[in-house]
Amino acid sequence: MKTIVIKLSGSLFSLDSDPSGIKKIVKTLDGLARNGVKVVAVAGGGKLARDIQKTARTFRADEALLDQFGIDVSRIHAKLLTTVSNKACPDIPTTLDEVLRYSTSHPIVFSGGLSPGQSTNATAALIAERTKAKLFINTTDVDGVFTSDPRKNKNAKLMKVISTKELLSKVVDDKMSAGTYDLMDLLSLKIIERSKIPTIVIKCDSGRIKSAISGKSKGTKITS
């Protein structure tokens, strides 16, 4: 039975977003489970986590505590997903070992972050590595990896394929403080590179997820 790991963008859980987007994605994941695919989906913290971290930072909270706030919010998002699914484990894992244990008895496991200092991208990459996932899908609030930030540059072009080495050069100077992880961070890329995990970056949308799984992704493939 093959395993697919999906990082669900924190943008999916925005209080301003249509909640039907969550329902559609969970319905897609439940369908995969019915067809014999094991799914581990990691929820991002999104704007809510960043807002809480911003407030806590004004009170001089340290980065480890800020990371923990982000983890807590992502686990709430994961719990929200379990209320929609008919196939998911009802418990939210707090360690990598728990992720593995829950996935042996449930077709779907929803997780949030696991450890301070790790983005949910890195958490998902580690899970993909440990579960020997056939595919790691990283969903974002844009269509994939662009030549520059498409939210700031209307002339940015989508890259259909990019190597881990090329992408590493793009993110190597990124700050690693809590709440600043974006498309991919250094740790997640190193994990993908060392274990040659098949990885696709797409927009967080149920239709895009279906296309990626069927091999018809409209996003960006990351090669090792």
Secondary structure, DSSP 8 states (H G I E B T S, - for coil): --EEEEEE-GGGG-TTS-THHHHHHHHHHHHHHHTT-EEEEEE--HHHHHHHHHHHHHTT--HHHHHHHHHHHHHHHHHHHHHH-SSB-SS--SSHHHHHHHHHH-SEEEE---STT--HHHHHHHHHHHTT-SEEEEEESSSS-BSS-TTT-TT--B-SEEEHHHHHHHHTTS--STT---S--HHHHHHHHHHT--EEEEES-HHHHHHHHTT--SSEEEE-
